[in-house]
Amino acid sequence: MTYDAISDLLIRIKNGYMASAEKVEMPQGRVKEAVVAVLKQEGFIDEFTSKDGTLTVVLKYQGKSPAMENVTRIS
C-alpha cells in the first residue's frame, strides 16, 4: 500500500471544510508545506504553521462558504 501525502492533505482540508472546522492538523512534511504555501498564496487558506512534527492549517471562509469547495486530485 502506498501513501499519497498530497491526497491526504487535500482530503483533510476538504473534510475540515465540510465540518465547518476552524483548522485541521496533520503530520508535517516538506511536500505538504509546499502545497499549503501555494494554497495560502492563492487565497484558499488563511494561514499555516509547522511545529513539533504537526502541520496546522487555518481554514478560510467567505461568509459561511468555504474558500475552497471543489477539491480534486488529478495525477
HTML snippet that shows the backbone in 3Dmol.js (N, CA, C, O; Angstrom):
<script src="https://3Dmol.org/build/3Dmol-min.js"></script>
<div id="view" style="width:600px;height:400px;position:relative"></div>
<script>
const pdb = `
ATOM      1  N   MET A   1       0.837  -1.173   0.000  1.00  0.00           N
ATOM      2  CA  MET A   1       0.000   0.000   0.000  1.00  0.00           C
ATOM      3  C   MET A   1       0.886   1.241   0.000  1.00  0.00           C
ATOM      4  O   MET A   1       1.851   1.321   0.760  1.00  0.00           O
ATOM      5  N   THR A   2       0.560   2.195  -0.843  1.00  0.00           N
ATOM      6  CA  THR A   2       1.340   3.426  -0.914  1.00  0.00           C
ATOM      7  C   THR A   2       0.617   4.556  -0.201  1.00  0.00           C
ATOM      8  O   THR A   2      -0.598   4.520  -0.005  1.00  0.00           O
ATOM      9  N   TYR A   3       1.378   5.538   0.172  1.00  0.00           N
ATOM     10  CA  TYR A   3       0.848   6.700   0.882  1.00  0.00           C
ATOM     11  C   TYR A   3       0.999   7.921  -0.017  1.00  0.00           C
ATOM     12  O   TYR A   3       2.102   8.230  -0.466  1.00  0.00           O
ATOM     13  N   ASP A   4      -0.089   8.604  -0.275  1.00  0.00           N
ATOM     14  CA  ASP A   4      -0.076   9.797  -1.106  1.00  0.00           C
ATOM     15  C   ASP A   4      -0.286  11.010  -0.203  1.00  0.00           C
ATOM     16  O   ASP A   4      -1.411  11.311   0.198  1.00  0.00           O
ATOM     17  N   ALA A   5       0.803  11.699   0.109  1.00  0.00           N
ATOM     18  CA  ALA A   5       0.765  12.814   1.054  1.00  0.00           C
ATOM     19  C   ALA A   5      -0.119  13.955   0.562  1.00  0.00           C
ATOM     20  O   ALA A   5      -0.816  14.579   1.363  1.00  0.00           O
ATOM     21  N   ILE A   6      -0.104  14.237  -0.731  1.00  0.00           N
ATOM     22  CA  ILE A   6      -0.903  15.345  -1.264  1.00  0.00           C
ATOM     23  C   ILE A   6      -2.388  15.026  -1.180  1.00  0.00           C
ATOM     24  O   ILE A   6      -3.185  15.884  -0.801  1.00  0.00           O
ATOM     25  N   SER A   7      -2.766  13.806  -1.528  1.00  0.00           N
ATOM     26  CA  SER A   7      -4.176  13.416  -1.420  1.00  0.00           C
ATOM     27  C   SER A   7      -4.638  13.473   0.027  1.00  0.00           C
ATOM     28  O   SER A   7      -5.741  13.938   0.312  1.00  0.00           O
ATOM     29  N   ASP A   8      -3.797  13.001   0.942  1.00  0.00           N
ATOM     30  CA  ASP A   8      -4.132  13.053   2.368  1.00  0.00           C
ATOM     31  C   ASP A   8      -4.350  14.495   2.811  1.00  0.00           C
ATOM     32  O   ASP A   8      -5.313  14.787   3.519  1.00  0.00           O
ATOM     33  N   LEU A   9      -3.468  15.392   2.400  1.00  0.00           N
ATOM     34  CA  LEU A   9      -3.598  16.812   2.726  1.00  0.00           C
ATOM     35  C   LEU A   9      -4.911  17.380   2.214  1.00  0.00           C
ATOM     36  O   LEU A   9      -5.645  18.024   2.963  1.00  0.00           O
ATOM     37  N   LEU A  10      -5.211  17.145   0.941  1.00  0.00           N
ATOM     38  CA  LEU A  10      -6.421  17.703   0.337  1.00  0.00           C
ATOM     39  C   LEU A  10      -7.690  17.144   0.975  1.00  0.00           C
ATOM     40  O   LEU A  10      -8.653  17.881   1.186  1.00  0.00           O
ATOM     41  N   ILE A  11      -7.700  15.861   1.280  1.00  0.00           N
ATOM     42  CA  ILE A  11      -8.873  15.247   1.910  1.00  0.00           C
ATOM     43  C   ILE A  11      -9.078  15.799   3.319  1.00  0.00           C
ATOM     44  O   ILE A  11     -10.213  16.051   3.724  1.00  0.00           O
ATOM     45  N   ARG A  12      -7.999  15.989   4.061  1.00  0.00           N
ATOM     46  CA  ARG A  12      -8.138  16.564   5.409  1.00  0.00           C
ATOM     47  C   ARG A  12      -8.696  17.982   5.340  1.00  0.00           C
ATOM     48  O   ARG A  12      -9.547  18.353   6.149  1.00  0.00           O
ATOM     49  N   ILE A  13      -8.223  18.774   4.379  1.00  0.00           N
ATOM     50  CA  ILE A  13      -8.738  20.130   4.219  1.00  0.00           C
ATOM     51  C   ILE A  13     -10.205  20.083   3.795  1.00  0.00           C
ATOM     52  O   ILE A  13     -11.029  20.822   4.334  1.00  0.00           O
ATOM     53  N   LYS A  14     -10.533  19.226   2.841  1.00  0.00           N
ATOM     54  CA  LYS A  14     -11.920  19.090   2.378  1.00  0.00           C
ATOM     55  C   LYS A  14     -12.833  18.674   3.529  1.00  0.00           C
ATOM     56  O   LYS A  14     -13.907  19.251   3.702  1.00  0.00           O
ATOM     57  N   ASN A  15     -12.420  17.682   4.316  1.00  0.00           N
ATOM     58  CA  ASN A  15     -13.223  17.228   5.453  1.00  0.00           C
ATOM     59  C   ASN A  15     -13.375  18.332   6.503  1.00  0.00           C
ATOM     60  O   ASN A  15     -14.430  18.465   7.123  1.00  0.00           O
ATOM     61  N   GLY A  16     -12.323  19.114   6.698  1.00  0.00           N
ATOM     62  CA  GLY A  16     -12.405  20.231   7.630  1.00  0.00           C
ATOM     63  C   GLY A  16     -13.434  21.256   7.186  1.00  0.00           C
ATOM     64  O   GLY A  16     -14.211  21.757   7.999  1.00  0.00           O
ATOM     65  N   TYR A  17     -13.437  21.566   5.892  1.00  0.00           N
ATOM     66  CA  TYR A  17     -14.435  22.498   5.371  1.00  0.00           C
ATOM     67  C   TYR A  17     -15.841  21.920   5.499  1.00  0.00           C
ATOM     68  O   TYR A  17     -16.773  22.644   5.849  1.00  0.00           O
ATOM     69  N   MET A  18     -16.010  20.629   5.221  1.00  0.00           N
ATOM     70  CA  MET A  18     -17.330  20.003   5.317  1.00  0.00           C
ATOM     71  C   MET A  18     -17.849  20.022   6.754  1.00  0.00           C
ATOM     72  O   MET A  18     -19.059  20.073   6.975  1.00  0.00           O
ATOM     73  N   ALA A  19     -16.946  19.981   7.727  1.00  0.00           N
ATOM     74  CA  ALA A  19     -17.327  20.000   9.141  1.00  0.00           C
ATOM     75  C   ALA A  19     -17.344  21.418   9.706  1.00  0.00           C
ATOM     76  O   ALA A  19     -17.581  21.605  10.899  1.00  0.00           O
ATOM     77  N   SER A  20     -17.093  22.418   8.859  1.00  0.00           N
ATOM     78  CA  SER A  20     -17.022  23.830   9.272  1.00  0.00           C
ATOM     79  C   SER A  20     -15.996  24.038  10.386  1.00  0.00           C
ATOM     80  O   SER A  20     -16.207  24.835  11.301  1.00  0.00           O
ATOM     81  N   ALA A  21     -14.887  23.312  10.295  1.00  0.00           N
ATOM     82  CA  ALA A  21     -13.831  23.425  11.296  1.00  0.00           C
ATOM     83  C   ALA A  21     -13.035  24.712  11.101  1.00  0.00           C
ATOM     84  O   ALA A  21     -12.953  25.245   9.995  1.00  0.00           O
ATOM     85  N   GLU A  22     -12.457  25.193  12.178  1.00  0.00           N
ATOM     86  CA  GLU A  22     -11.612  26.387  12.115  1.00  0.00           C
ATOM     87  C   GLU A  22     -10.242  26.044  11.544  1.00  0.00           C
ATOM     88  O   GLU A  22      -9.654  26.826  10.798  1.00  0.00           O
ATOM     89  N   LYS A  23      -9.736  24.849  11.910  1.00  0.00           N
ATOM     90  CA  LYS A  23      -8.411  24.434  11.460  1.00  0.00           C
ATOM     91  C   LYS A  23      -8.348  22.921  11.371  1.00  0.00           C
ATOM     92  O   LYS A  23      -9.182  22.218  11.940  1.00  0.00           O
ATOM     93  N   VAL A  24      -7.355  22.431  10.655  1.00  0.00           N
ATOM     94  CA  VAL A  24      -7.093  20.995  10.567  1.00  0.00           C
ATOM     95  C   VAL A  24      -5.612  20.771  10.867  1.00  0.00           C
ATOM     96  O   VAL A  24      -4.769  21.626  10.592  1.00  0.00           O
ATOM     97  N   GLU A  25      -5.322  19.622  11.427  1.00  0.00           N
ATOM     98  CA  GLU A  25      -3.943  19.261  11.759  1.00  0.00           C
ATOM     99  C   GLU A  25      -3.597  17.938  11.115  1.00  0.00           C
ATOM    100  O   GLU A  25      -4.456  17.076  10.930  1.00  0.00           O
ATOM    101  N   MET A  26      -2.324  17.786  10.773  1.00  0.00           N
ATOM    102  CA  MET A  26      -1.840  16.571  10.126  1.00  0.00           C
ATOM    103  C   MET A  26      -0.342  16.448  10.360  1.00  0.00           C
ATOM    104  O   MET A  26       0.301  17.414  10.768  1.00  0.00           O
ATOM    105  N   PRO A  27       0.220  15.270  10.107  1.00  0.00           N
ATOM    106  CA  PRO A  27       1.674  15.134  10.227  1.00  0.00           C
ATOM    107  C   PRO A  27       2.381  16.077   9.248  1.00  0.00           C
ATOM    108  O   PRO A  27       1.934  16.288   8.121  1.00  0.00           O
ATOM    109  N   GLN A  28       3.480  16.623   9.711  1.00  0.00           N
ATOM    110  CA  GLN A  28       4.258  17.579   8.935  1.00  0.00           C
ATOM    111  C   GLN A  28       5.022  16.868   7.813  1.00  0.00           C
ATOM    112  O   GLN A  28       5.418  15.711   7.957  1.00  0.00           O
ATOM    113  N   GLY A  29       5.220  17.565   6.709  1.00  0.00           N
ATOM    114  CA  GLY A  29       6.025  17.062   5.603  1.00  0.00           C
ATOM    115  C   GLY A  29       6.396  18.204   4.683  1.00  0.00           C
ATOM    116  O   GLY A  29       5.639  19.165   4.540  1.00  0.00           O
ATOM    117  N   ARG A  30       7.562  18.105   4.056  1.00  0.00           N
ATOM    118  CA  ARG A  30       8.023  19.199   3.186  1.00  0.00           C
ATOM    119  C   ARG A  30       7.108  19.406   1.989  1.00  0.00           C
ATOM    120  O   ARG A  30       6.834  20.545   1.610  1.00  0.00           O
ATOM    121  N   VAL A  31       6.633  18.323   1.392  1.00  0.00           N
ATOM    122  CA  VAL A  31       5.745  18.442   0.234  1.00  0.00           C
ATOM    123  C   VAL A  31       4.429  19.082   0.656  1.00  0.00           C
ATOM    124  O   VAL A  31       3.912  19.960  -0.034  1.00  0.00           O
ATOM    125  N   LYS A  32       3.890  18.644   1.785  1.00  0.00           N
ATOM    126  CA  LYS A  32       2.637  19.219   2.286  1.00  0.00           C
ATOM    127  C   LYS A  32       2.807  20.716   2.550  1.00  0.00           C
ATOM    128  O   LYS A  32       1.936  21.511   2.198  1.00  0.00           O
ATOM    129  N   GLU A  33       3.921  21.098   3.166  1.00  0.00           N
ATOM    130  CA  GLU A  33       4.163  22.510   3.450  1.00  0.00           C
ATOM    131  C   GLU A  33       4.243  23.321   2.155  1.00  0.00           C
ATOM    132  O   GLU A  33       3.744  24.445   2.099  1.00  0.00           O
ATOM    133  N   ALA A  34       4.854  22.771   1.134  1.00  0.00           N
ATOM    134  CA  ALA A  34       4.962  23.477  -0.148  1.00  0.00           C
ATOM    135  C   ALA A  34       3.582  23.668  -0.784  1.00  0.00           C
ATOM    136  O   ALA A  34       3.282  24.739  -1.312  1.00  0.00           O
ATOM    137  N   VAL A  35       2.747  22.631  -0.732  1.00  0.00           N
ATOM    138  CA  VAL A  35       1.397  22.723  -1.301  1.00  0.00           C
ATOM    139  C   VAL A  35       0.563  23.729  -0.510  1.00  0.00           C
ATOM    140  O   VAL A  35      -0.158  24.537  -1.095  1.00  0.00           O
ATOM    141  N   VAL A  36       0.659  23.681   0.809  1.00  0.00           N
ATOM    142  CA  VAL A  36      -0.108  24.597   1.651  1.00  0.00           C
ATOM    143  C   VAL A  36       0.352  26.040   1.432  1.00  0.00           C
ATOM    144  O   VAL A  36      -0.469  26.957   1.478  1.00  0.00           O
ATOM    145  N   ALA A  37       1.637  26.257   1.197  1.00  0.00           N
ATOM    146  CA  ALA A  37       2.137  27.608   0.913  1.00  0.00           C
ATOM    147  C   ALA A  37       1.494  28.155  -0.361  1.00  0.00           C
ATOM    148  O   ALA A  37       1.148  29.335  -0.421  1.00  0.00           O
ATOM    149  N   VAL A  38       1.332  27.312  -1.371  1.00  0.00           N
ATOM    150  CA  VAL A  38       0.670  27.744  -2.611  1.00  0.00           C
ATOM    151  C   VAL A  38      -0.808  28.016  -2.351  1.00  0.00           C
ATOM    152  O   VAL A  38      -1.349  28.994  -2.867  1.00  0.00           O
ATOM    153  N   LEU A  39      -1.472  27.172  -1.561  1.00  0.00           N
ATOM    154  CA  LEU A  39      -2.880  27.395  -1.232  1.00  0.00           C
ATOM    155  C   LEU A  39      -3.061  28.721  -0.498  1.00  0.00           C
ATOM    156  O   LEU A  39      -4.041  29.429  -0.732  1.00  0.00           O
ATOM    157  N   LYS A  40      -2.131  29.061   0.382  1.00  0.00           N
ATOM    158  CA  LYS A  40      -2.201  30.346   1.091  1.00  0.00           C
ATOM    159  C   LYS A  40      -1.982  31.496   0.114  1.00  0.00           C
ATOM    160  O   LYS A  40      -2.711  32.487   0.148  1.00  0.00           O
ATOM    161  N   GLN A  41      -0.996  31.373  -0.743  1.00  0.00           N
ATOM    162  CA  GLN A  41      -0.686  32.414  -1.722  1.00  0.00           C
ATOM    163  C   GLN A  41      -1.875  32.676  -2.649  1.00  0.00           C
ATOM    164  O   GLN A  41      -2.118  33.816  -3.044  1.00  0.00           O
ATOM    165  N   GLU A  42      -2.610  31.620  -2.993  1.00  0.00           N
ATOM    166  CA  GLU A  42      -3.760  31.744  -3.892  1.00  0.00           C
ATOM    167  C   GLU A  42      -5.054  32.114  -3.162  1.00  0.00           C
ATOM    168  O   GLU A  42      -6.091  32.292  -3.802  1.00  0.00           O
ATOM    169  N   GLY A  43      -5.006  32.231  -1.828  1.00  0.00           N
ATOM    170  CA  GLY A  43      -6.163  32.696  -1.064  1.00  0.00           C
ATOM    171  C   GLY A  43      -7.156  31.621  -0.658  1.00  0.00           C
ATOM    172  O   GLY A  43      -8.302  31.937  -0.339  1.00  0.00           O
ATOM    173  N   PHE A  44      -6.745  30.355  -0.662  1.00  0.00           N
ATOM    174  CA  PHE A  44      -7.652  29.270  -0.290  1.00  0.00           C
ATOM    175  C   PHE A  44      -7.632  28.946   1.193  1.00  0.00           C
ATOM    176  O   PHE A  44      -8.572  28.334   1.699  1.00  0.00           O
ATOM    177  N   ILE A  45      -6.570  29.347   1.907  1.00  0.00           N
ATOM    178  CA  ILE A  45      -6.489  29.144   3.354  1.00  0.00           C
ATOM    179  C   ILE A  45      -6.012  30.446   3.991  1.00  0.00           C
ATOM    180  O   ILE A  45      -5.427  31.292   3.314  1.00  0.00           O
ATOM    181  N   ASP A  46      -6.260  30.607   5.292  1.00  0.00           N
ATOM    182  CA  ASP A  46      -5.828  31.820   5.994  1.00  0.00           C
ATOM    183  C   ASP A  46      -4.339  31.774   6.323  1.00  0.00           C
ATOM    184  O   ASP A  46      -3.594  32.692   5.981  1.00  0.00           O
ATOM    185  N   GLU A  47      -3.910  30.705   6.986  1.00  0.00           N
ATOM    186  CA  GLU A  47      -2.517  30.590   7.390  1.00  0.00           C
ATOM    187  C   GLU A  47      -2.195  29.147   7.733  1.00  0.00           C
ATOM    188  O   GLU A  47      -3.082  28.296   7.807  1.00  0.00           O
ATOM    189  N   PHE A  48      -0.918  28.886   7.940  1.00  0.00           N
ATOM    190  CA  PHE A  48      -0.491  27.555   8.365  1.00  0.00           C
ATOM    191  C   PHE A  48       0.750  27.697   9.235  1.00  0.00           C
ATOM    192  O   PHE A  48       1.523  28.646   9.104  1.00  0.00           O
ATOM    193  N   THR A  49       0.916  26.732  10.121  1.00  0.00           N
ATOM    194  CA  THR A  49       2.105  26.675  10.959  1.00  0.00           C
ATOM    195  C   THR A  49       2.606  25.242  10.991  1.00  0.00           C
ATOM    196  O   THR A  49       1.840  24.291  10.832  1.00  0.00           O
ATOM    197  N   SER A  50       3.892  25.113  11.196  1.00  0.00           N
ATOM    198  CA  SER A  50       4.517  23.806  11.279  1.00  0.00           C
ATOM    199  C   SER A  50       5.355  23.774  12.550  1.00  0.00           C
ATOM    200  O   SER A  50       6.326  24.517  12.693  1.00  0.00           O
ATOM    201  N   LYS A  51       4.955  22.886  13.481  1.00  0.00           N
ATOM    202  CA  LYS A  51       5.640  22.856  14.777  1.00  0.00           C
ATOM    203  C   LYS A  51       5.579  21.452  15.359  1.00  0.00           C
ATOM    204  O   LYS A  51       4.529  20.810  15.349  1.00  0.00           O
ATOM    205  N   ASP A  52       6.692  20.991  15.858  1.00  0.00           N
ATOM    206  CA  ASP A  52       6.785  19.706  16.551  1.00  0.00           C
ATOM    207  C   ASP A  52       6.206  18.553  15.736  1.00  0.00           C
ATOM    208  O   ASP A  52       5.528  17.687  16.291  1.00  0.00           O
ATOM    209  N   GLY A  53       6.461  18.528  14.432  1.00  0.00           N
ATOM    210  CA  GLY A  53       6.005  17.435  13.595  1.00  0.00           C
ATOM    211  C   GLY A  53       4.552  17.509  13.171  1.00  0.00           C
ATOM    212  O   GLY A  53       4.035  16.571  12.564  1.00  0.00           O
ATOM    213  N   THR A  54       3.875  18.630  13.488  1.00  0.00           N
ATOM    214  CA  THR A  54       2.461  18.801  13.140  1.00  0.00           C
ATOM    215  C   THR A  54       2.293  20.027  12.256  1.00  0.00           C
ATOM    216  O   THR A  54       2.811  21.103  12.556  1.00  0.00           O
ATOM    217  N   LEU A  55       1.567  19.849  11.172  1.00  0.00           N
ATOM    218  CA  LEU A  55       1.212  20.943  10.272  1.00  0.00           C
ATOM    219  C   LEU A  55      -0.223  21.348  10.590  1.00  0.00           C
ATOM    220  O   LEU A  55      -1.135  20.525  10.512  1.00  0.00           O
ATOM    221  N   THR A  56      -0.422  22.603  10.944  1.00  0.00           N
ATOM    222  CA  THR A  56      -1.746  23.125  11.275  1.00  0.00           C
ATOM    223  C   THR A  56      -2.156  24.113  10.195  1.00  0.00           C
ATOM    224  O   THR A  56      -1.429  25.063   9.903  1.00  0.00           O
ATOM    225  N   VAL A  57      -3.326  23.884   9.602  1.00  0.00           N
ATOM    226  CA  VAL A  57      -3.842  24.728   8.533  1.00  0.00           C
ATOM    227  C   VAL A  57      -5.110  25.408   9.028  1.00  0.00           C
ATOM    228  O   VAL A  57      -6.069  24.739   9.415  1.00  0.00           O
ATOM    229  N   VAL A  58      -5.114  26.749   9.017  1.00  0.00           N
ATOM    230  CA  VAL A  58      -6.295  27.520   9.405  1.00  0.00           C
ATOM    231  C   VAL A  58      -7.118  27.747   8.145  1.00  0.00           C
ATOM    232  O   VAL A  58      -6.652  28.350   7.179  1.00  0.00           O
ATOM    233  N   LEU A  59      -8.348  27.254   8.176  1.00  0.00           N
ATOM    234  CA  LEU A  59      -9.210  27.305   7.002  1.00  0.00           C
ATOM    235  C   LEU A  59      -9.809  28.695   6.813  1.00  0.00           C
ATOM    236  O   LEU A  59     -10.012  29.430   7.779  1.00  0.00           O
ATOM    237  N   LYS A  60     -10.086  29.043   5.574  1.00  0.00           N
ATOM    238  CA  LYS A  60     -10.623  30.359   5.237  1.00  0.00           C
ATOM    239  C   LYS A  60     -12.051  30.208   4.726  1.00  0.00           C
ATOM    240  O   LYS A  60     -12.355  29.323   3.926  1.00  0.00           O
ATOM    241  N   TYR A  61     -12.906  31.083   5.205  1.00  0.00           N
ATOM    242  CA  TYR A  61     -14.306  31.080   4.776  1.00  0.00           C
ATOM    243  C   TYR A  61     -14.673  32.449   4.215  1.00  0.00           C
ATOM    244  O   TYR A  61     -14.148  33.472   4.655  1.00  0.00           O
ATOM    245  N   GLN A  62     -15.569  32.457   3.249  1.00  0.00           N
ATOM    246  CA  GLN A  62     -16.125  33.686   2.696  1.00  0.00           C
ATOM    247  C   GLN A  62     -17.577  33.720   3.150  1.00  0.00           C
ATOM    248  O   GLN A  62     -18.447  33.109   2.530  1.00  0.00           O
ATOM    249  N   GLY A  63     -17.830  34.444   4.243  1.00  0.00           N
ATOM    250  CA  GLY A  63     -19.128  34.348   4.893  1.00  0.00           C
ATOM    251  C   GLY A  63     -19.196  32.991   5.565  1.00  0.00           C
ATOM    252  O   GLY A  63     -18.378  32.680   6.432  1.00  0.00           O
ATOM    253  N   LYS A  64     -20.167  32.181   5.168  1.00  0.00           N
ATOM    254  CA  LYS A  64     -20.266  30.812   5.693  1.00  0.00           C
ATOM    255  C   LYS A  64     -19.780  29.777   4.694  1.00  0.00           C
ATOM    256  O   LYS A  64     -19.763  28.583   4.996  1.00  0.00           O
ATOM    257  N   SER A  65     -19.384  30.222   3.505  1.00  0.00           N
ATOM    258  CA  SER A  65     -18.936  29.306   2.454  1.00  0.00           C
ATOM    259  C   SER A  65     -17.425  29.102   2.506  1.00  0.00           C
ATOM    260  O   SER A  65     -16.676  30.055   2.722  1.00  0.00           O
ATOM    261  N   PRO A  66     -16.980  27.873   2.311  1.00  0.00           N
ATOM    262  CA  PRO A  66     -15.543  27.610   2.272  1.00  0.00           C
ATOM    263  C   PRO A  66     -14.881  28.338   1.108  1.00  0.00           C
ATOM    264  O   PRO A  66     -15.479  28.490   0.043  1.00  0.00           O
ATOM    265  N   ALA A  67     -13.653  28.783   1.312  1.00  0.00           N
ATOM    266  CA  ALA A  67     -12.902  29.443   0.245  1.00  0.00           C
ATOM    267  C   ALA A  67     -12.540  28.444  -0.854  1.00  0.00           C
ATOM    268  O   ALA A  67     -12.304  28.839  -1.996  1.00  0.00           O
ATOM    269  N   MET A  68     -12.493  27.156  -0.519  1.00  0.00           N
ATOM    270  CA  MET A  68     -12.160  26.106  -1.480  1.00  0.00           C
ATOM    271  C   MET A  68     -13.267  25.069  -1.416  1.00  0.00           C
ATOM    272  O   MET A  68     -13.452  24.422  -0.386  1.00  0.00           O
ATOM    273  N   GLU A  69     -14.007  24.903  -2.512  1.00  0.00           N
ATOM    274  CA  GLU A  69     -15.152  23.992  -2.489  1.00  0.00           C
ATOM    275  C   GLU A  69     -14.916  22.697  -3.258  1.00  0.00           C
ATOM    276  O   GLU A  69     -15.066  21.621  -2.680  1.00  0.00           O
ATOM    277  N   ASN A  70     -14.566  22.755  -4.493  1.00  0.00           N
ATOM    278  CA  ASN A  70     -14.359  21.551  -5.291  1.00  0.00           C
ATOM    279  C   ASN A  70     -12.901  21.126  -5.223  1.00  0.00           C
ATOM    280  O   ASN A  70     -12.042  21.722  -5.873  1.00  0.00           O
ATOM    281  N   VAL A  71     -12.629  20.108  -4.444  1.00  0.00           N
ATOM    282  CA  VAL A  71     -11.270  19.624  -4.271  1.00  0.00           C
ATOM    283  C   VAL A  71     -11.120  18.300  -4.986  1.00  0.00           C
ATOM    284  O   VAL A  71     -11.778  17.319  -4.637  1.00  0.00           O
ATOM    285  N   THR A  72     -10.257  18.269  -5.984  1.00  0.00           N
ATOM    286  CA  THR A  72      -9.970  17.014  -6.679  1.00  0.00           C
ATOM    287  C   THR A  72      -8.482  16.931  -6.932  1.00  0.00           C
ATOM    288  O   THR A  72      -7.814  17.948  -7.120  1.00  0.00           O
ATOM    289  N   ARG A  73      -7.975  15.730  -6.935  1.00  0.00           N
ATOM    290  CA  ARG A  73      -6.557  15.481  -7.205  1.00  0.00           C
ATOM    291  C   ARG A  73      -6.469  14.810  -8.567  1.00  0.00           C
ATOM    292  O   ARG A  73      -7.049  13.746  -8.788  1.00  0.00           O
ATOM    293  N   ILE A  74      -5.756  15.427  -9.453  1.00  0.00           N
ATOM    294  CA  ILE A  74      -5.567  14.865 -10.795  1.00  0.00           C
ATOM    295  C   ILE A  74      -4.093  14.515 -10.923  1.00  0.00           C
ATOM    296  O   ILE A  74      -3.228  15.380 -10.786  1.00  0.00           O
ATOM    297  N   SER A  75      -3.813  13.257 -11.185  1.00  0.00           N
ATOM    298  CA  SER A  75      -2.417  12.837 -11.269  1.00  0.00           C
ATOM    299  C   SER A  75      -1.926  12.845 -12.696  1.00  0.00           C
ATOM    300  O   SER A  75      -0.768  12.517 -12.952  1.00  0.00           O
TER     301      SER A  75
END
`;
const viewer = $3Dmol.createViewer("view");
viewer.addModel(pdb, "pdb");
viewer.setStyle({}, {cartoon: {color: "spectrum"}});
viewer.zoomTo();
viewer.render();
</script>
